[in-house]
Amino acid sequence: MDQVLQHIANALILGGTYALLGIGLTLILGIMKVVNFTHGELYAFGAFMAYYFVSGLGWNFFVSLAMATVLGILLGAFIERVLLRRMRSADIDSTMVVMIGCWLAMQNAALIVWGGVAKSVPTPFPTDPLVIGPISLSPLRVFVLGAALLLIVVTYLLIQRSPLGKAMRATFQDREIASLMGINVNLIYTATFALGSGLAAAAGALLGPVFVVTTTMGNMAALKAFAIVIMGGMGSIEGAAICGFILAFAEELGSGYISSGYRDAMGFILIILVLMFKPTGLFSARGVRIG
């Protein structure tokens, strides 16, 4: 039982960042109908920016995480404005080719700038674990969970309660009618891609100090984000958040009781099981949707 509780605690911490990845991709795919292949690279970008600010410039750790997220938002806005806006009337295949090209360019640029050696992000947290009964957790991981949950709540409130969120939901429901009602669709698309990119960068900045930062870390992150979106149902923010935790639990328990070698395969096994019994996703017909 003690081992089970430890696995559950580890899964909760990992699930928060997975939820951030899934929510960001859900927003972009649901509102813009864009398959964002750069999502994993934006995740890696956030991790590298956190490393640079902390190790390279000697900035405060928490300020560095916030700046990495802000730069992720700005980079997302730049990608949408320079690449995607020009492809607004193009077919989905052409847009996918452009995004794949952007993904490869970003990954190779990161390799040129940072090299192929893994990097470690220093943190101000003590190395001694927090022991709560049978559970042992590092203070850094507890902080990561708290920060991820805070970002999830803020994103939910932004989408559901703010004027920007209402405009985003209206655009999701019908772009043409939203435009006729005075909503600046171009601005909404830029804000959507920027927000989704910022969430991916935040997830990378939070998990970078927990593990190591590499130029290929975004590849698996992107695959897991797509797995979360598919399992949760297209356009369901609640589904993306919950399925982020479901994926983390499956990985943690699977690696603990089956084999650590199958850890990254758990998401794809879950996709197969979900699509067999509910092809539209677990939360496609209910929950907090974008529209």
Backbone hydrogen bonds, N-H to C=O, Kabsch-Sander energy under -0.5 kcal/mol:
donor,donor_aa,acceptor,acceptor_aa,energy
5,L,1,M,-2.4
6,Q,2,D,-1.8
7,H,3,Q,-2.2
8,I,4,V,-2.4
9,A,5,L,-2.3
10,N,6,Q,-2.3
11,A,7,H,-2.3
12,L,8,I,-2.2
13,I,9,A,-1.6
14,L,10,N,-2.1
15,G,11,A,-2.8
16,G,12,L,-1.3
17,T,13,I,-0.8
18,Y,14,L,-1.8
19,A,15,G,-2.5
20,L,16,G,-1.5
21,L,17,T,-2.0
22,G,18,Y,-2.5
23,I,19,A,-2.8
24,G,20,L,-2.2
25,L,21,L,-2.0
26,T,22,G,-2.4
27,L,23,I,-2.3
28,I,24,G,-1.7
29,L,25,L,-2.7
30,G,26,T,-2.8
31,I,27,L,-2.4
32,M,27,L,-0.5
32,M,28,I,-1.6
33,K,28,I,-0.6
33,K,29,L,-0.7
34,V,28,I,-1.0
36,N,34,V,-1.1
37,F,35,V,-1.3
39,H,36,N,-1.3
42,L,38,T,-2.2
43,Y,39,H,-1.6
44,A,40,G,-2.1
45,F,41,E,-2.4
46,G,42,L,-2.0
47,A,43,Y,-1.6
48,F,44,A,-2.6
49,M,45,F,-2.5
50,A,46,G,-2.0
51,Y,47,A,-2.2
52,Y,48,F,-2.7
53,F,49,M,-2.6
54,V,50,A,-2.2
55,S,51,Y,-2.9
56,G,51,Y,-0.8
56,G,52,Y,-1.1
57,L,52,Y,-1.7
59,W,53,F,-3.1
64,S,60,N,-2.3
65,L,61,F,-1.8
66,A,62,F,-1.9
67,M,63,V,-2.6
68,A,64,S,-2.3
69,T,65,L,-1.8
70,V,66,A,-2.2
71,L,67,M,-2.7
72,G,68,A,-1.7
73,I,69,T,-2.0
74,L,70,V,-2.3
75,L,71,L,-2.7
76,G,72,G,-2.3
77,A,73,I,-2.2
78,F,74,L,-2.1
79,I,75,L,-2.5
80,E,76,G,-2.4
81,R,77,A,-2.5
82,V,78,F,-2.7
83,L,79,I,-2.4
84,L,79,I,-1.5
85,R,80,E,-2.5
87,M,83,L,-0.6
87,M,84,L,-0.9
88,R,85,R,-1.1
90,A,87,M,-1.4
95,T,91,D,-1.8
96,M,92,I,-2.4
97,V,93,D,-2.0
98,V,94,S,-2.0
99,M,95,T,-2.4
100,I,96,M,-2.5
101,G,97,V,-2.3
102,C,98,V,-2.2
103,W,99,M,-2.4
104,L,100,I,-2.4
105,A,101,G,-2.3
106,M,102,C,-2.6
107,Q,103,W,-2.3
108,N,104,L,-2.3
109,A,105,A,-2.3
110,A,106,M,-2.1
111,L,107,Q,-1.8
112,I,108,N,-2.1
113,V,109,A,-2.4
114,W,110,A,-3.0
115,G,110,A,-0.5
115,G,111,L,-1.7
119,K,213,V,-2.5
130,L,137,L,-4.4
131,V,129,P,-0.6
132,I,130,L,-0.6
132,I,135,I,-2.9
133,G,131,V,-0.6
135,I,132,I,-2.1
137,L,130,L,-2.8
142,V,138,S,-1.7
143,F,139,P,-2.2
144,V,140,L,-2.3
145,L,141,R,-2.1
146,G,142,V,-2.2
147,A,143,F,-2.9
148,A,144,V,-2.4
149,L,145,L,-2.5
150,L,146,G,-2.1
151,L,147,A,-2.2
152,I,148,A,-2.2
153,V,149,L,-2.3
154,V,150,L,-2.5
155,T,151,L,-2.4
156,Y,152,I,-2.3
157,L,153,V,-2.5
158,L,154,V,-2.3
159,I,155,T,-2.4
160,Q,156,Y,-2.6
161,R,157,L,-2.5
162,S,157,L,-0.9
162,S,158,L,-0.8
165,G,158,L,-0.7
166,K,162,S,-2.2
167,A,163,P,-2.2
168,M,164,L,-2.3
169,R,165,G,-2.4
170,A,166,K,-2.2
171,T,167,A,-2.2
172,F,168,M,-2.0
173,Q,169,R,-1.8
174,D,170,A,-2.4
178,A,174,D,-2.2
179,S,175,R,-2.1
180,L,176,E,-2.1
181,M,177,I,-1.7
182,G,179,S,-1.5
183,I,178,A,-2.3
185,V,183,I,-1.3
188,I,184,N,-2.2
189,Y,185,V,-2.6
190,T,186,N,-2.1
191,A,187,L,-2.7
192,T,188,I,-2.6
193,F,189,Y,-2.5
194,A,190,T,-2.3
195,L,191,A,-2.5
196,G,192,T,-2.6
197,S,193,F,-2.2
198,G,194,A,-2.4
199,L,195,L,-2.2
200,A,196,G,-1.7
201,A,197,S,-2.6
202,A,198,G,-2.4
203,A,199,L,-2.2
204,G,200,A,-2.1
205,A,201,A,-2.6
206,L,202,A,-2.1
207,L,203,A,-2.3
208,G,204,G,-2.3
211,F,207,L,-2.2
213,V,119,K,-3.1
214,T,212,V,-0.6
217,M,214,T,-1.0
219,N,216,T,-1.4
220,M,216,T,-0.6
221,A,217,M,-1.1
222,A,218,G,-2.4
223,L,219,N,-1.7
224,K,220,M,-2.3
225,A,221,A,-2.1
226,F,222,A,-2.3
227,A,223,L,-2.0
228,I,224,K,-2.3
229,V,225,A,-2.2
230,I,226,F,-2.4
231,M,227,A,-2.4
232,G,228,I,-2.5
233,G,229,V,-1.9
236,S,233,G,-1.9
237,I,235,G,-0.8
237,I,288,V,-1.5
238,E,288,V,-1.7
240,A,236,S,-2.0
241,A,237,I,-2.4
242,I,238,E,-2.7
243,C,239,G,-2.6
244,G,240,A,-1.4
245,F,241,A,-1.2
246,I,242,I,-2.2
247,L,243,C,-2.6
248,A,244,G,-1.7
249,F,245,F,-2.6
250,A,246,I,-2.5
251,E,247,L,-2.5
252,E,248,A,-2.7
253,L,249,F,-2.7
254,G,250,A,-2.1
255,S,251,E,-2.6
256,G,252,E,-1.6
257,Y,253,L,-2.3
258,I,254,G,-2.2
259,S,254,G,-1.7
262,Y,259,S,-1.4
263,R,260,S,-1.4
265,A,262,Y,-0.6
266,M,262,Y,-0.8
266,M,263,R,-1.1
269,I,265,A,-2.0
270,L,266,M,-2.5
271,I,267,G,-1.9
272,I,268,F,-2.1
273,L,269,I,-2.1
274,V,270,L,-2.9
275,L,271,I,-2.9
276,M,272,I,-1.6
277,F,273,L,-1.4
278,K,274,V,-3.6
281,G,278,K,-2.1
282,L,231,M,-3.5
283,F,232,G,-1.3
284,S,281,G,-0.8
286,R,283,F,-0.5
289,R,287,G,-0.9
290,I,235,G,-2.2
